[in-house]
Amino acid sequence: MSSLLLPRTPPPSPPLSAAAAPPFLSPRTHIPSHVYKHPAAILLEICTSMKELQQFIPLIMKSGLYNEHLFQTKLVSLFCKFGSLNDAVKVFEPIESKVDPLYHTLLKGYAQQSNLDSAMKFFSRMKHDGVSPIVYNYAYLMKACADKFDVRRGKQIHAQLILNGFSDNLYSMTSVMNLYAKCREIHEAYKMFDRMPEKDLVCWNTVIAGFAHNGMPEKSLELVSAMQEEGHIPDLVTVVTILPASANIGNLRVGKSIHAYALRHGLESYVNVSTALLDMYAKCGLIRTARHIFDSMSSKTVVSWNSMIDGYSQSGDYSEALDLFQKMLDEGLRPSNVTVMGALHACANLCDINRGQFVHKLVIDSGLDSDVSVMNSLISMYCKCKRVDLAAQLFHKLRMKSLVSWNAMILGYAQNGFTIEAISLFCKMQEKNMKLDSFSLVSVITAVAELSVLRQAKWAHGLAVRTCLDRNVFAMTALVDMYAKCGAVHTARKLFDSMGDNRHVTTWNAMIDGYGTHGFGEEAVELFEHMCSKGSVINPNDITFLCIISACSHSGLVKQGRKYFTMMKEKYGLEPKMDHYGAVVDLLGRAGQLKEAWEFILQMPVEPEINVFGAMLGACKIHKNVDLGEKAADKLFELEPDDGGYHVLLANIYAIASMWDKVAKVRTLMEKKGIQKTPGCSSVDLKNEVHTFYSGSVKHPQSERIYAYLGELIDRIKEAGYVPDTSSIHDVEEDVQEQLLNTHSEKLAISFGLINTRPGTTIHIRKNLRVCGDCHNATKYISLVTEREIIVRDMHRFHHFKNGVCSCGDYW
């Protein structure tokens, strides 16, 4: 590889007798000089538009040249070139004595402008009319098959090409190679290449591009070296082809050597070379170098702008990507579908609904709303900006829905908590006989994971097996994550182990995170250490460190958590992000090290954001620290003044400290701002139906039975030692305080589950908020007196209650 693109001496030209024979052409037709020298003939040669052609035709008619073969052929050619195949046919059909070039010209038009069926039909007619095919006929048809990815008919044409004696023709065999390469049969293309006795530069470029475009960039780079050893000098096409190949494997050294070659040979001034260079540097992480090349370009195409915008997006600088998009518009350039998709991707990652809607309007004004790929990007953008309603409107209005459209909408529903809608839409997709892919499966698995119903998890797993996607690494990773989120962390580990060496870094992340959310911190640490061991081929990424620090936080492993935070930068060169800082604050805060957590915030090298202060406020609530809680709350109210959750947390801190006047002030402030507390609810799955309960709710058909059973259950757990925690309730009598506690949604859901299941059955509960201290304590006693295992998933983690003990060790 080190010799890639070194300057070489061109090979000596072969003797004439050894040169390849020219492609077989149709017999020449004599054209009188007064015909090809006529001004009308010259006008046709320089014709650039349909409008000009329509103006020249009367001159041809008046000059009596319309019946000349030269003019007939040229008119057919120009009509085809300007996209008017019907007019070309109108010229062709009335001609009584048709010469071969007329057929060849119209066939080219059919191949380029019409569908493949029409081109093949005309090719058959041509042979029926006694016209002998020439090599270019096959090349046109091969290209049409390649553009349509129709390898079956391409092989038929290949067979005819051989039967007609063109198997040794360099031009025709290059077109065959191109067909196989574009139809994802690159090894067939390479067989054709390897058998060719002589190879020119076009032939080499074709096979190099084939490997590059089929996900084998290393092989394409090897072929460049082999090409040079054969005496061929890389040209503009070679450079533009292999720059993306070096970018795809992140080989900056090779990319720089190609850049040097382009400079030595004066190729950098070509806009497509400069565009490929900036794309290469951006993908190799040198975004500033890419921008320098972009700014130094004397002329830029839309592709140049697209590459630079995409470069910023890939590097995570979405704001700069959108600023560049705006600059492109300011300079009067018309964005392509790729441009707007890149802008929408940036809007989605910034959750910038306003600029997203601006791009949406631009899409409509530019007529790009008929492009299904653009509409899919809009659907994804609205989903990521939490406007699933707008995404759903676009989806339902979309006439020609692709599989990507369905996947985007299903995933959008799942990621925004609309799990039932996601699963229902997936079922509708199946009813329409849409063949699902790994993305479809991952989308519905995400919904099932959010629903946290083990029965549905088993259905999704079965679906993966039936569709033969149970060996797909992304589908399997989603299944690992799903089982962990459905409370079956041990099943998740079995799947993880079964994947063997087929694990991706996201698979490790999912399993580590699964252990963390279940409170199995030691297991998470053990798995992480195994991942980082010398024999491992996968290095942890920034998400891995976020998962392991969070796992340490949930299990009180402060020393290990701090060690991993230091390790991510010192050993792996990963710069901590805001989520990592928030995880460390949570780690220290949960452990009661509130002063250390606050000092950590003050010493952060970046300005703390909401998640950091949110973690601090939550820790202050756990450890009843009013002073630091007020400081964290003040910062949160500056950053996010309308978030009801933080107001409620502060009010709870005051309530625990019996500072009822301050509780009243917080509640009054919430009323003035129109901020409402999110109502707590708990759900339980029973007999293919999810039952949801709200605190104090009596709407369920079994409400009377549930409350009666719950009353008896409270008496039983009190006998076992349960004491209600009424510290957060005041201004009512003691018996009313207990009554309010006893109607919390988790207790109602647990009672319903106990009534409607057999003894020994595990109860699975899903809570939308953090489990309150009293319910946590009560559930431990319920698991003791009923001899049941109760698994509760709240907004942060899992609690496994069994024999009066919780897996969290009362550390949550």
N, C-alpha and C positions, 0 to 999 in steps of 0.2 A: 504493500500500500504506500510505502514511503516514496516509491518512484512514480506515484500518480501524477500525471500531467506534467512531466518533465519535457522541456523542448526537445524535439527530435528532428533528425534530417529526413526529409521526405524520401520515399523509396523511388528507385528509378522506374520510369514508365516501361510497361511490358512492350515487347515487339508487337507490331500490328497483327501478326498471325496469331499471337497468343491472346489478343484482346477478346473480351466477350462479344458475342454476336449481338447486334442491335435487336431490339424487340421487333417481332413481326408486325408489319403495318399493312394497311389496305393499299391496293395498287394506286399509283398516282394518276390523277385526272388532269389532262391538259387544260390550262386556262389561258385564253387569249390575252395578250398584253393590254388591249383596250378595255378589258373587263377589270383586271386587278389594279390597273393604273387610274381607273375612273375616280373622280372626286367622291362619289357616293361610297365606293369601297373604302377609301381613306377615312371617311366620316364614320363608317361602321367600326373601323379599327379603334377609333378614339372615343366611341360612344360610352358614356358613363352612367346613364340612367334610362329608365323606361320612358320618361318624358321626351328625352332626346331621340330615342329610337322611334317613337310615334311621329316625330317631326321629320325624320329621315325617310320613312317609308314612301310618302308621296313622291319624293325626288327619285327614288329607285323605280317606282312605277312609271313615272313620266319619262325616265331615261330608257325604258324598255329593258331593264336589267333584272326584273323580278324572276324571270324563268331561268336565269343563269344559276348553275349549280353553286358557284361561289357565294352568291347572295342568298340563295335558299338556305345553304348550310349555316352561313353567318347569322341569318335571322333566327333560325332554330336555336343556335347557340346562345344568342343574346336574350331571346325570350326565356330560355331556361335559366340563364345567369340572373335575370331580374325577377325570377320566381313566378313567371307566367307560363306554366307548362301547357295550359289549354291553348294559348296562342301559338305556342311552338307546334302543337299537334295540328292546329288549323293550317299552318304553313306546310307541314310535312305530308298530310294525308292526300291532298289533291294532286300532288306531283306524280305524273305518270311514270317517268323514267327516273327512279330514285338511285342515286349513286351510293356506294357503301359509306362514305363519310357522313351522309345524312343520318343513316341508322346509328352509327357510332356516336354521333353528337346527341341525338335524341335519347339514346340509352343512358348516356352520361347525365342528361337532365332528369330522367326518371330516377336514376340511382341517387342523385343529390337532392331532388325536390319532392319526390313522391314517396309512397310507401314501397316496401320491398316486394310486395306481391305484384304491384304494377310493373316494377322494373324486371322481375323475373318473367312475367307474362310477355313483355315486349322483347326480351332476350329470346324467348322461344319463337316468337313471330319472326324475328330477324333471321334466325336459322332456317325457319320454314320458307322464308322468301329467298333463300339461297345465298345469304350474305355470310361470308366466312368470318368467324369471330377473330378479333385481334387481341393482343395481350392487354391493351388498355381496357377492353370490355370487362375482362375478368377482374382487373384491378378496381374498376368502379363498383362492381357488384360485391367484391370482397370488402371494400370500405363500407358499403351500405350495410352489409351483414355485421361488420365490426361495430358500427355505430348503433345498431339495434341489438347487439349482443346475441345475435342469432347464429350460434355455432353450428347448429344442425344443417341449415342451408348453406352456411359457409363451407362445410365439409363437402357438400354436393358440388359446389362450384369448384372447389379444390380438385375433386375427382375429374370433372370435365376439363379443367385446365391441364391435368396430366394427360388425359386421353387425346387432347388436341396438340400435344407436343410442346407444351410450354414449361415442363418441369425443370428444365435447365436454365430457364430465363431468370436472370437476377432480379429484374423489376417485378415480375409476377410472384416470385417466391418471397420477396420482401413483403408484398401485400398479404400473402398467406400468413407469414410470421406475425404481421400486425394484427390480423384477424384473431389468431389464437391467443396472442398476448392480451388483447382487449377483452376477450371472452374468458379470461381467468384460466386459460390452459397454457400457461407460460412454459411448462415443460415440453409440450408439443411444439411450441414455437422454437424452443431451443434445439429440439431434434432436427427441425427443418434447417435451422441455422448451421448446426454442426455438419449436416450432410452437404452443404453448398460447397462446391469446389473453389469458387471464388467469392470473395466478400468485399463490397465497397463500403465507404463510410456510412452511407444511408442504411445499409444492412446492419452494421454494427450499432448505429444509433437506435435502430428499431428494437433490437434485442436488449440493449442496455435500458431503454425506456420501459420495455416490457417487464423486466425484473424490478425496476424502481417502482412502477405503478402497481405491481402485484405483491407489495410488502416484502420484497427481498432486496433492500438497498445494499447490503454487503456484497451480494453477487453482482449487482450492477457496477459497483466500484471495482470489483475484481476484473470484470470484463473490460473496463476502461484501460487498465494496465495491460491486459492481454492484447487489446486493440493496438496500443502503442508499440508493443513488441512485434506486432505484425507489420509495423511501418506506417500506420495511419495516424494522422494528426487530428486531435479533437478539435471540433469546430464549435460554432455558436450553439448549435442544437445539443451537442454533447454536454457543454458546460451548463446549459439551462436544465438539462435532464438530471445531471448528477449532483447539482447543488442541493435540491430537495432531498436526494438520497442521503447525503452526508448530514443534512439537518435532521432527518428522521431517526438516525441512530445517534444523534448528538455528538458527532465526531468533529469537533471544532478544528482540530489539526488538519484534517483532510479538507475541511471547508476553507481554511485559510490558504492551503496550497492551491486550491482551485481559484481562489480570489487572486493569488499572485500570478497564476497562469493567464487569467483574464486580463490582468494589467499588462503583462508582457506582450500579449498578442492584440492589445487594443480593443478588447471586447467589452470592457466595463461601460463604455459609452452607450451600448445598446440598452434600451429601456428594459427589455425582458431579462437581461443579465443582471442589471442593477436591482431589479425587483426580486430575482431569485437570491441574490446576495443578501439583501436586507432581510428576506424571509429566513435564510439560513442563520444569520447572526441572531435574529429574534428567537428562533427555536432553540438555539444553543445558549440562550440566557444573556446575550450581550445586546440588550435592548437599546443602549445608548449608541453603540456602533451602528446598529440597524437604522436608528433615527438620523445619524450623521450621513449615512449613504442616501437615505430618503431625501434629506434636506439639500444634498449636493446634486441631486438629479435635475438636469436641465429641463427635461420633460417627463411627466408622470402620466401613466395610464390609470384607469379605474382599478386595475389589478394591483398596481403599486400602492394605491391608497388602501385597498382592502388588506394587503399583506401587512402594512404597518399598523392598521387598526387591529387586525387579528393578533399581531405581535404584542401589542399592549394588553389585549384581553388575556392572552395566554400567560403573560407575566403577572397578571392580577391587577394591573393598573387600569381599571375600567373607566375611571374618570378621565384619564388621558386619552383613552380610546374614543370616548364620546366627544371630547374636545377636538380631536383630530377629525372625527366625522363631521362636526359642525364646521370646521375650517374647510373641509372638502365642499360642503354645500355652499359656503360663503364664496368660494372660488368659482362657483357656477357649474361644477361637475354634476352630471346626472348619476345618482347612485344605482348600482346594479342590485340584483337580488342578494348577491353575496354580501354587499355593503350593508344593506339594511338588516340582514340576519346577524352580522357581526355587531351592529349597533344595538340590536334587540338583546343579544347575548350579554352585552355590557350593562344595559338597563336592568336586565333580570338579576344579575349578580349584585348590582347596587340597590336593588329593590326600589328603583327610581321610576315610579308610576307616571310621573308627569312627563319626563322625557320619553318614556315608553309610548305614551299616548301621542306625543308629537311625532315619533317615528311611524306610528300607526296611521296618522293622518297623511304623512308623506307617502306611505305605501299606497294608500287609496289614490292620492293625487298623481302618483307615478304609474298607476295602472298595474301595480305588482300584486294586487289583492287576488289575482287569478292564479298566482304561483302558489301551489300547495305547500312548498317548502317554507316560503315566507310566512304563510298563515300558521304553519306549525310552530315557527319561531315566536309568532305573536301569542299563540296559545300558551307556550312555555313561559314567555315573559309575564303574562298576566297571572299565571299560576304562581310563579316565584314572587310576584309582588302582592300575593295574597288576595287577588281579585279573581277568584275562581268563577264568579258569576259572569264576568266579561269573557273569560276564556271559554266557558260553556256556550255562551251565545255565539261566539265565532265558530266553535266546533260544530254546533247543530246547523249553522247556516252553510257550512262547507259542503259543497256538492260532491266533489271527488276526494273523499277521505282516503289517505294512504294509511299504511300500518303505523307509520310514525305519528300520524294525527291521533289515532286511537291511543297509542302508547303515551303520548304527551298529556292527553286529557286524563287518562287513568292515573298516571303518576301525579299529575296536578291535584286531583281529588285526594289521593292518598297522602301526599305531603302536607295538605292543608286540613287534615283531620276528617275529611268527608269519606270515611272508609266504606260505608255501605254503598254510597254512590259509585266509588271506584270499582268495587266488586260487581255491582249491577251492570256497569258499563262494560266491564270485561266479559260478563256473560252475554251481553248483547253482541259484542264483537264476535264471540264464538258462534252465536246464532246466525251471523252473516257469513259463516264459513271463512272468516279471515284466518289465514295461517299465522299463528303466533310465533314470535321469535324470542330470543333470550331477554330482550328489552321488555316485551309484553309480560313475560313471566316475572321479571324483577319488579315491574310496576305493580302487579297485583299482589306479589309477595310483600311489598312495602305496605300495602293497604292492610293485609292480614296481620302483619307485625304490629301496626298501629292499633288495630282492633283488639289484639292480644287475646284471641280465642283459640285455644289449642285444637279444637275440632276443625276450625277453618285452616289452621296451620297444616294439619295432616292432609286436608284436601289439596292444598297448594303443593305440598311435597309429592303427592300422588300424581298431580298434573305434570310436574316436572319429569317424573319417571315415564309417564305415558307419552309425552312428547319428545322423549329421548334427549332432554336438556339437563338431565341429572349428572352430566359430566362436564357441563359448561361451568367454567370457574366463577363467572359472575352470578349465574343462577344459584350455584352451590353456596357462594358467599352470602347471597341474600337469604337463603334457607337457614344458614347458621345464625345470622342476625335475627331472623324471624322466630326461630325456636327459642332463642335467648329472651326475646321480648315477649314471648308467650308463656314465659315461666319455666320452660323445659330446657334449662341451661345444660343439663347433662346430655340430653339428646343433641343439642348444638355441638357439644364437644365430640360426640361420636361421629357426627358428620364431618367436623373439622379434621379429625384423625383419619377418616376414610379418604380424604382428598390427597393425602400423601404429599408428593412433591408438586402437585398441581395447584398449590395455594398461591394466591396473590397477596400483596401487602394488605389489601383491604380485608382479606379473609382473616389474617392475624388481628387486624384492628377490631373486626366484629367480635371475635372470640374474647379478646382482652376486655373490650367494652362490656360484653355480656357478663363476664365474671365480675367486673366492677359494679355494674348496676344491681347484681344479685348479692353484693356484699362479700364476695369471695376474693378479697384483696390478695391473700397469700397465693392463691391459684393464678391470679392475674400476673403477679410479680414473677412467679415461676415460669409462666408461659413467655413473658416478655424477655426474661433472661435467656431462655432457650432460643428465642428469635435472634438475640444479639450475640449468641455464641459463635465461636470461630467456624463451625461447620455449616452455619446457616448461609444461604445464598441470597436472602432477602434482608435488606436493611430497613429499619423503622423509618417512617416519615413523620411529618409534623402531626398528623392525625393520631399516629401510634402513641406519641408522647402525650397528647391530650388525653387519650383513653387511659393510659397507665397512671398518669398523675391523678385523674378523676377516680380511678379505682383505688388508689392509695388514700384519697380523700374520704371515700365512703367507708374505708376500713380502719381509719386512724393511723395509717402507716406514714407518718409525717417525715421521718428520716429518709425513707426510700423515695417518697415523692419529691422532696427537695433535691435528692441526688439525681433523679432523672431529669429534673428541670435544668440542672447545671450540665448534665451529660449531653442534652440535645444540641447545645451550641458548641461545647468544647470538643466533643468526640465526633459529632455528625455534621457540624457546621450549619445547623438549622436555627434560624432566627426565630425566637419566640414571638407568637402573635398574641393579640388581645385575649383570645380564649385561653391561652396557656397562663397568662397572668391571672385571669379570673379563676382558673383551676387551682393555682397556688394559694390565692387568697382564701378560697373555699377550703383547701387542705389545712391551712393554718387556723382558720376561723372555726371549723368544726371541732378541731382538737382543743379549742379554748384559748389558743394563742392569739388573742385578739389584738394585743399591742403590737406583736410581731407582724401580724397581717396588715395593720394600719401603717406601720413603718415601711413595709414592703410596697404598699401602694404609693406612699410619698416618694420612694426612691426609684419608682419605675422610670425608664428612659423615654417612655412615650406617655402621652396624656391618657389617663385612665378613662375607660368608657363604661357604659351602663352595666355590662356583665360583671365588671370588677366590683363596683360599688354595690351591685345587687347581691353578690356573694357575701360581701361584708355585712350588709344589712341582715341577711338570712342568718349568718353566724351570731350576730348580736341578739337576734330573737331567741336562738337556741340557748345562749349563755346569759340572757337577761341583762345585757349591757346597754343601758339607756344612752349614756354620753356618746359612745362611738356610733351607736345606732342612729342618733340624731344627725351626727356629722355625715354619715353615709347617705341618709335620707335626703339631707339638704342638697347634696351633689346629684342625687337621682332626680329630684324634683326640678333641678336646673336642666338636666339633660332630657328628661322625659316627664314633663309635668302632668300628663294626662293618663299615666299608667296606674290603674286602680290597685294592682297587686302590691306595689311598694307602699302605697298609702295604708293598705290593710295590714301589712307587715309591721309598719311603725305603730299603728294603733294597737296591735297585739302586744308589742313590746311594752307600750304604756299600760296596757291592761294587766299584764303579768306583774308589773311593778305597782299596780293599784293606783296609777296616776290617771284617774278617771276624767279629770278636767281636760287633760291633754288628749285623751281618747275622744272626747266630745268635740274638741277643736279640729282634729283630723277628719272626723265624720262630717262636721259642718263644712269644712273645706271641700270635701268630696261632693257634697250636695250642691255647693255653689258652682263647682266646675262640671257638674253633671256626670261625675265619675261613679260608676256602679261596680260593686264587688262581684266578681265572677262567682256564680252559685256553685257550691260543691255538689258533685254527683258521683255515684258509684254504679257500676254495671256488672251484671253476672250473666253468663251464657248458660241457657238451659233448653234442651230439646229443640235445637235449631233456631232459637230465638234469643235475642239479647234484651234483658230486662234492666231498665235504668231507674235509679231511685235518687230523689233529691231530699235534702234534710226536711223532715216534718211532712213529707208528701203522703197523701192518703188516696191518690188516684189509681193505684194498682188494684186489680181485681181481688187480690188476696190480702189487701191492706189490714183488714180486721184480724185475720189469722196471724199475719206477720207481727203486728203490734202485741197481740196476746202472747205469742211465743217469745218475743223479745223481752217482755216483762218478766216471764218465768226465767229466761236465760240470765237476765241481770241479777235476779235474786240468787241464782246458783253461783255465779261468779263472785258475788259479794261474800257468799259463804266461804269461797275458796281464797278470799283475801283481797279482792278488787275494791279499790276506793276511788270513787269518781273525782276527777280533777276539775273543779269549778272555778279555778283562779282567773279565767278569762271572761267570766260572766258576773255582772253585778246588777244592782237596782231591781232584783226580783228575789222572791223567797227561795230558801234552800231547796225545797222540794221541786220548785219550778226550774231551778238551775239544773238539777239532775234530769228532769224531764226533757229539757232542751238538749242536754248531752245525749240522752238515750235515743233521740230521733235523728242523730247524724246519719248521713246516707250510707256510710260503710256498715254500720250496725244493721240497718234495714236490709242491705244487700246480703250480708252474711246470714241473717235470719232466714231470708227467703231461700238462700242456697241450702241451708241446713234442713229446712222443712221439706224441700222438694228433691232431695237426693238420698241415696241409701247410706246407712252407717259405713264409715271408712272412706267415703268418696272425698277426694280433695276438692276444696272450694277455691275457685279462681275469681278474684275481684279486681276490677279496673277502676281507679280513682283519678279524677281529672286534676285534683290539687294535691298538695302535700298532706300525708296522713297526720291528723292532729294527735297530740300527746295522749289524750284520754282514750281515743279510739285505738291507738297503738297498744296501750296498756290493757284495755278491755279485750282486744283480740287475742292477746297472749293467754288470758284466762279462759276465753271461749275455747281456744284450741286444747286447753288442758281438760276442761270439764266435759267436752264433747268428744275428745279423743280423735279429733280431725286435724288434718293439715290444711291450713288456710294460706293461700298465696295472694298477696295484695301488691298490685303494681300501681304506684302513685306517679306523679309527674316527674319524679327524679330517679326512682329506683324500685327494686323489688324487696318485699318483706316475706320471708318464709316462716310462718308461725306453726310451731309443732311442740306438743307437750309443755306448753306454757313458756316457751322460749322463742325469740325472734332471731333470725339469721343475722340481723344487723347488730346484735349485741347491745341494743338500745343506743346505738351510735348512728344517728341519721340526721 
